[in-house]
Amino acid sequence: MKKLLMSFVLAAGFLFSVAQEKLSYFLPDDVSYNEAIPTPEDFFHQQIGEWHLSHDQLLSYVKEIARLSDRAIVYEYARSYENRPLFHVVFTSKENQRNLDQLKERHYQYSEPGSQITTEDVPLVVSLTYNIHGNESSGGNASVLTVYYLTAAEGEKIDELLKNTIVIVDPCLNPDGFTRHSAWANMHQSNVSDGDSNSRQFDEVWPGGRPNHYWFDLNRDYLLLVHPESRGRVEKFHEWKPNIVTDHHEMGANSTFFFQPGVHTRNNPLTPESNYELTRKIAAYHARYLDKIGAPYFSEEQFDDFYFGKGSSYPDINGSIGILFEQAGFKGRVRETSNGIRKLAYGIRNQFTVSLSTLDAAMNLHDELLDMQKDFYNDAIKLGKQSKTKAYIFGSETDKVKTQLFVDLLNRHQIDVYANTKDATVDGKEFKAGSSFVVPVGQKQYRLLTSIFGEAHDFTDTTFYDVSTWTFTRAYGLPSASLNSLSGISLSNNPVKSLQPEGKIIGSGHPVAYVFRWNEYSAPKALYQLQAAGLTTKVASAKFSFKIDSKEEKFENGTILVSVYDQPKSPDQLKSLVSSVAQNSGIDFYALSTGLSPQGIDLGSNNFEKLSCPQILLFVGGSTSSLDAGEIWHLFDQRFDQPHGLRIRSIENLLNRFSLPHLRI
């Protein structure tokens, strides 16, 4: 029986030894290379594609490159949740490096609306970004070849590129997911390779390497900016204003290679046609380079450019050319596919090749790319003036925290926001001074803010890759309205920058209790902090009101009550705690000097029910969606600061752990 089983195993998988590719397999031969610069082979003591590189290996290599070369600098722009650095390697000529800050500012100012700067001495900026999905590993592994080429290549061609271009290489957009996948791939790699798709190496355990620490798809986060990886890179995007941004991905193992443009009818109408025209021109370079190495490819099929929250589409709504690359993903070192035996090295070479074709296109389309970006922002001002909608107003008097979070999001996208300084009523909605804000459309981010606030109902093509439409004020649950005129609207003199929620205690004297409304986003966070301190808390199941500081305050069902007495803390200690919770949650607490309410229930009413401190059970693994589970995990962990101790892999494990009877379902 054992012999039969072994025969079956050997028949099921094709086992073979794999010769690894030398560096010459990847690198172009039209330049020479500086021997003082360590090759990836020498530095890692392995050939490219032999083992999956880890994030710390990428970092160590670029640090060594920056140490040795006067063409490169490296800086950190963010930290992942697992405390891994995200970093850029910035390449340009030695002369440009000496004046990098001035060149960056000149490039930035060139495309600002109304700028009179000419293209002379304005560098093009190209951003090559890899591996936002951690298990699409050919991109991150290809990044070290790009770094080596830009450091070691010598000759007239590379000199011309570096003289007129600043190249930013982001080797790994998702270090936590990349680390998870590289560890999985390497731990299942054999000396004698098994390329059968049924091999365990191609079937990562839940949640896989695609997402970040909280199992979020970072390639949907460029608009939402929930995570530090996204916030850091978008901040740097607006600092550099790159003209081209590449976004290197993988698709199914049986595919070939895709580069944009995609399906034209699935492009967002807010993206100017000039963007697509230049994308097509750049595509000709990709085709020429891939033809040279005999790699099959396709374009203008599949994939859309509609949702602006992706790495290849966010640049399009910000005056840049975003380019999506999709390489067939093999996940391990070698794999059987419908196109034959394919190696990781093969995918790495394709990703590196289109990195080079992008740089060649940038060098030859230098002025066209600069002018497209300049026209983008100048046209935005014109479109804003022509728009029937002159501004958007939003804000909630009862949910200051979400309002302030939304203002912060708009600021991160370089959208100017002004405080509304006079009460206004629009479309039957009240917008109070001090808690509402106005976004005029006559600004350079007209297209992006229109995408964020607008409501799309009609589409040229009804097929989408995933996300079709979105309106952020609805996602945030905030009252909002469009304004056809700014008449009667009073705005602050200057745009509002960062806002911090400022919760406080309202009311004075010697309180018998504190209450706060359950209408703020951070209310669960405030409640848990009180409960974690051992306080008894109650919730109202009926309405009531109190006169506080000469103003009648009405409280609805769901209001939280914290009595001053019968607590494990003295009144002074309790006041100090409540004040601290108010400040760090942004929630206003009301100090009540009597338990007798003028209207509604009194504080001793049985309509106040005692609350138990929750214990959160989060199911993960098995058939659970990692995206959904990760969102819940992040909510409790990052937003509410609330423990969620049990994360059981499956219902079966839960029943076994607590010795519960197994039920038939």
N, C-alpha and C positions, 0 to 999 in steps of 0.2 A: 504493500500500500504506500509506504514512504517513497519507494522508487517511482511508483506511478505519479505521486504528487510532485516529485521533483521534475519528472519529465514534462508534466503539465506546465510547471512554472517556467522551465526553459523554453518551452514552445510558445508560451504566451508573450514573452518579452524578447526583443532582439538585442542581444548583448554584444558590445563591440568596444574595442579600444579606440580612443580618439586622439589623433595627432593635433597638437595645439598650434595656433597660428603665430607666426613670427610678426614682429612689429611692421615689417614691410607690407604685410597683408592689408594693413589699415591705412598707412600713411601715403600721401601723394609723393611722387618722385620728381616734381617740378621745382623743388626747393632743396637746399642743403640744410643740415641740422647741426646746431652747436653741440659739440661733444661734451662741453662742460655742464650741460643740463642733463640731469639723470632721466633716463627713459622710464616710463611706467614699469617696464619689465625689470629693469635693474632695481628700481626703488622697492617694488613689491615682491621681488624674488619669485615671480610667476609671470606667465604670459597672459595677456588680456583675454578674458573669457574662460580662463582655466578654472578659476574660482570666482564667485561673486565678491566684489569688493564691498567692504563695510563702510559706514559713514565715517568712522574715525580714520580709516585709511585714506579716504578722499581728503579729509581735513589735513592730515599729516603731509600729504603730497603737495597740496597747494601752499601750505606754509613754507615748505622747503623751496618751492618754486619762487615764492615772493622773496625769500631770503637771498636767493642766488641771482635773481633777474632784476634789472632796472626797468623792465617793461611792465612789471606787475606789482600791484598792491592787493592785499587781502584785508577785508574788514568784516566784522560780525554785525548783522542787522537785526537779529532776533534770537530768542531761545525757545526751543520746543518745550512742551510740557515735561518731557523726560530730561530736560536740561541739556539738550544737545544744541550746539550753535548752528545757526543758519548764516551763511557767509557768501560774500561776493568776491570774485577775483576780477580786478579791473585791469585791462590791458590797453596800452597805447604806447606810442614811442617814448623813448627816454626824455626827449625834449618836452613832449606834452605832459609827462608825469610831473615835471617841475612846475608846470602851470595848470595843474589839473583843476583846481577849484575855479580859476578864472575861466577856463574853457567850458567847464560845466555850467557856470553862470551865463556865459555868452550863448551857449546852446539853448539854455532855458529861456532866456530873454528873446531869442530870435523869433520864436513862434507865439510870443505873448501878443494879444490883440493890440493893433496900433503900432507895433514895433517897426522901426525904420532900419534895423540891422540888416546888412546884406549877407549873402551866403558865404562871402569870403572869410576864411579862417573860422567858420563855424563847423565844428566836428559833427559827424554823424554818430549817433549812439545806438548800438546794437546789443540787445540782451538775449543771451542764450540760456534757457532755463530747462532743467532736467528733473525728471522723477518726482512729479507731484503725487503720483500714485506709487507707493513704496514698492509694490511687487512688479512694476513695469521697468525691470532693472537694466535693460539695454541702454537707456538714457543716461542714468547715473554712471554706469561703467564707461560710457563713451565720453563723458565729461573730462576724464583725465587725459584722453587723447587730444581733446580740444585745448586743454590747458598746456599740454606739452607742445603742441603745434604752435600756439601763439607765443610761447616762450622761446622755443629752440629753432624754429624755422628761420632761415636766412636767405636773403636775396631781394631783388628789386620789388617783387610782387608783395611780399610781406611788409617791406619797408613802406610802400605806398599805402597799404591798408592801415598800418598803425599810425602813419602820419596824419591821416584824414578821418580816423575813426576811433572811437572809444568803445571797446568791447567788454561787456560785463558778462561773466560766466557765473551762473548759479548752479553748482554741481548737484545739489540735492534739495528740492523744495519741501520734502517730507522726511526728515531724518529718522523719526521714530518708526514710521512704516517701512522705510528702506532697511533699517536695521533688523526689524522683525523678519522681513523676507529674506535678506541675505543670510541670516542665521539659519532659517529653515532650509533654504536651498543648499547651503554648504553642509549642513548636518546630515543630509540625505544623499550626498554625492558619493559615488563609488569610483574606484580607480578604473574598473571596467564599467563603462556607462550603459545605462538602460534607457533607451529613448522611448519606450512604450508609454503612451499617454495615460495608461492605468497605473503608472508608477506613483508611489506615495509622494515623491518630490514635487509632483505637479498638482497636488491636492492639499493645499495649506490647511492647517487647523483653523477653526473659527477664532478671530474674525478675519484672518488673512493679513497680508501686508499692505493692501491697498490704502486703508485709511490711516489717520494719525492716531495719537494716543487715545483720544476719546471716540475713535472709530468713525470719525467724520470724513467725508469726501472733500478734501481741501480744494479740489477743482470745481467746487460749487460755492466757494467761500469768498471769491474776489469782490462780490457786492456786499455780502452779509458781514464780513470781517468779524466773525465770532472768535477766531483763534489767533494766537500770537504769530504763528507763521505767516498768516495772510496779512495781518495788520502791519507787520514789519516790511514785507515785500511791497505792499501797496504804497506805504510811506516812501520807500526808496524809488518806486516807479515814478511818483510825482516829483521827486527830487531830481531824477535824471531825465525824465521825459524821453524814453528811448524811441527811436524811429521804427525799429523792428523788434518784435519779441517772439522768439520761438518757444514752442511748448511741446516737449517730446513725450510721446505716449506709446503704449502697446495695445494691440487688439488680439483677436483670436489667432491661435498658432497656425491655422491653415490659410491665413490671409497672406498678402505680400507686403506692400508699403503704400501708405496714403499720405499725400500732402495737399494742402489747400491751394486753390479754392474748393469749397464743398458745393452743395446743391444751392444754386443761386436763388431759387424761390424760397429758400428757408433762411435767408439772411434778414437781419433786423433792418427795417426801413429807416431807422435813425442813423445807420452807418452810411456815410457818403459813398457814391458810386466810385469815386476816385480810389477809395480803399481797395475795392475789388479789382480795379484795373491794374493797380500796382501789384496786388497779390498774384495776378495772372502773369505779370512780367517776371516776378521773382520765381514763379513756378517753372518757367522755362529753364532757369538755372538748375533747379533741382533735377529736372528731367535729364539735362545734359550730363550732370555729374553721376547720376545713377545709371544712365546708359553706359557710361565709361567703365563702370565696374560690373556691368551685366546684371544689375538688380531690377527685377520687375516691380512695377508700381501702378497706381491709378490715382485719379484726381477727379474733382467735380462729381463725385458719387458719395452717398451716405453723408453723415455728419452735417450738422447745421451750424450757423453762426448767429443764433438768435439770442440766447440767454447771455447777458453780459457779465455773469458771475464766474466765467471760466477763464483760464489762463490764456487762451487764444482769442477770446472775444472781448475781454475787458480792455485790452489795448485799442481795439477798434473804436470804442466809444470814447477814447481819450487821445485821439490824434495819432495813434501809432498803427502799425501793421502787425496784427497777431497772426501767427502761422502755426497751425496744428500739424504735427507729424504723428502718424500711427504706424508703428512697426509691428509685424507679427511677433507675438510674445511667446517665447519658448520656456520661460520660467526656470529651467534647469540649464545644465551645460550643453546638453544635446537632446534633440527630440525628433521623433518621427512625425512627419506632417504629410498632407496630401501633395505637397510640393517637393517631397523628398526629405532626406535627413538634414536637419537644420541645427546649427550650433548657436550658442549665445554670442560667439565671436562674430557670426554673420550679421546678427541684429545690431551689434555694437558698431560694426563697420558702416552699416547703412545710416545709423543715427549720426555718426561722426561725419560721414560724407555730406549729408544735408546741412550740417553745421557749416562746413566749408562752402557749400553752394550759397548759403545765406550770406556769408561774408563777401563772396564774390559779387553777388547781386547788390549788396549794400554799396560796395566800392563803385560799381558802374552806374547805380541809380542814385548817387549821392544827392544831387540837387533836387531831383524829383521827389525824393522822400522828405527832404527838408521843407520843400514848398508845399507838399501835401499837408504836413503838420501845421504849417503856418496858416494855410487856407482853412483848415479845419476849425481853428479857434476864431479866426476873423469871421467866417461864415456863421459860427455859432452866435456871435453878437448880433449879426443881421437877422438870423432866424428868430432870436428872442424878441427883437423889435417888431417883427412882422407877426408874431404869434397873437392870436385872440386872447389867449390866457396870458396875463401879465405877471401873475405870481401865484404861489400856493401858500395857504395859511394852515397851520396845524397846531395841536397842543391840547393837553388835558389838565384841567385844574385839579382833578382827583387822582391823577397818576403822573406825578412829576418825574418819577424815576424813569419810566419808559420814554417820556418826552425828552428828557435830558440825554438818554442813551441814543435816541434818534438824532438829536442835534450833533452829538459826538460822531455818529456814523457819517452824517453829511459833511462835517468838517474833514473827516479822514479822506473823503472823496473830493476835497478841494471845492466844495459847494458853499457859497456864501449864504449865511443864515442871519437874519436880523430879528431882534426882539420886537414883539408887538407891544407898543407902549400905551395903547388905548383900547378899551373894551370894544369888541366888534361882533356883529351878528351877520353870518353869511349862510345862505340856504337854510335858515332856521336853526343854525348851530351857533352857540355862543363861544367866543374866544376871548378869554380874560387877559387883560394886561398882566404881565409878569409870569404867565404860565402858557403863553402861546407865542408862535414864531412865524416869520414870513420869509419865503424864498422867492425873490424876484427872478423871472426867467431871463432877463437881459444880462446874462453873464456868460463867461467862456465855457462853463460846464452845462450849457443849455441842453445839449442832447442827453447827457447822463441824468440830469435832474428830471427831465421830461420822462425818461424811462422809469425812474424811481417813483414819481408821483402819478404818472399817467395811467389810464385804464384802457388797455387794448381789448377790443371786442371782435375785430375783423382781421383775418390773416390771409396772405396770398396763398400760402401752402399750409394745409392743416396737419402735416406730418412733422413731428419734432423728435429730436434725439432724446430729450427728457423734459426740460423746463420750457414752458411756452410763454406764460405771462405772469406778471407779479405787480403788485402795488404795495409799496412798503408801509404806507400809513395804515393800510388794512392789516398787514402782517403784524404791525406793532399794536394794533387795536386803538389807534389814536383818531380822534375827530379831525377831519381835514376838509378843505374846500378849495376850489380854484377861484381865482379873482380875475375878472375881466377888466378891472380898473383898480388902481391903488388909491382912488379918491376916497377919503374918509378913513384910510388906514394910516396909522402913525408908526413909524419905524425908528429904531435906535440909529444913532449916527454912524456907528461902526458895526461890522459883522460880529456876531457872537462867536467866541472861541470855545474852549473847553468849559464845560459846566460840571459842577460837582453837586450831587444831591445834598441839601442842607436840612436834614430833619432836626426838629427841636421840640422842647416841651412848651406847650401853649397853656397859659393859666398860671396863677400864682397862689400864694397863701399856703395853707396846710392841707394838702389833698388827702382824701380818703381812698382814692383810686386813680389809676391812669387808664385811658382807653385809646385805641387807635383803630382806624377804619381798615377794612380788608379790601381796599381798592387799589393799592399800590403793588407794583410788580414784586417788590422785595418784602412784602408782608410776611410770607412764609419764613424768610430769613430772620426777620425781627422776632417772630413768635418763637422760633426754635432757640434763639439766643436766650430768651427769657426762660423757656422751659429747661434748657441745659443748665441754667443757673439755679435750678431747683424751685422756681417760682410756680405757684398755682395760677393757672390762666383759665379764663372762661370765655365762651362765645355767646353773643346775643342771638336769640331766635325771634326777636321782635324789635320794633323801632322805639327810639326814645330821643330826647333832646335835652340840652343843657345850655344855659347862658354862661359864656366864658369870655372874660374881658369885654363885657358889654355887647357881645355878639352871640346870637343864637346859633348853636351848632347842632345840626341834625345828624343822627347816627342810624344807619340802616342795619338790617339783619347781617350777621357776620362780623360785627364789631367785636374786637377783642378787649376784654376787661382784665386788669391786673389790680387786685385790691392791695392797699398799702399794709393792711394788718393781716395777721395770721400767715405771715411769710417768714422764711428762714433768714431774712435780712432786715436790718433796722430801717426806718423810714428814710434816713439820710443815705444809707447804703443803696436802698432801692432807687432813690432819686438819681444817684450817681450812675447806676446801672442803666436805668431807663434813658438818661441823657446820652450815654455812650451808644446804646442801641439805636436811638434816634439819629445820631450823627452818622454812624457807619451804614445805616440802611436807607437814609434819606426820608424816613417816615416821621410825620408829626404825631406826637403823643399829646393828649389833652389831660390836664390835671383837674380832677373834679373835687370840689371842696365839700360836697354833700352827696349822700346817696339818694336823695329825694329829687326826682326829675320833674320839671314843669310839665312835660308831656311824655307819654309812653311809660315803659316799664321802669321801675326803680332798680338800683344796683343790687339789692338783695333778692330780686325776683327769681323765681324758679325758671324763668325764661332765659336766664344765664346758665349755660350748661358747662360743666367742667370738661376741660380738654386733656386728653392723654398725650404724652410725648410720642410721636409716631416712630415706628421702626420700619424702615424701608426694605422691601424685598424686591430685588431686581433680577429678573430671569435673563440669562445670557446663554449663548451656545445653541447647539442643535439647530432647529429651524428658525430660531429667533433672528429677526433682522438686526444686524450689527449697527446699521445706521440709526434705527429707532432706539435700540438699547443705549447706544453711545450718546444720543441726544438727551435721554433721561439721566444718564450718569453725569453728563456735563452739567445739566440743570441743577441737580442736587449738590454736586461737588463744587462747581465754580460759582454759581449764582446764589444758591441758598446756604452754602456752607453747612450742609446737613449730612450727617453720616447715613450710609446706605449699606450697612454692613454685610448682608448676605447676598452673594451673587452665585446662585446655584446653577449648575450647568443645564439641568433639565428637570422636568416634573418628576421623572423617575428617581433622580438623585435626591430631590426634596423629600419624596415619600420615604426613601430608605433612611435618610439622615434623621428624620423625626419619628421613624418606626410607625408611619401612618399606613393604613390599609390601602392596597392598590385597587383603584376603582376602574371598572370598565367604562370607557367613554365612547 
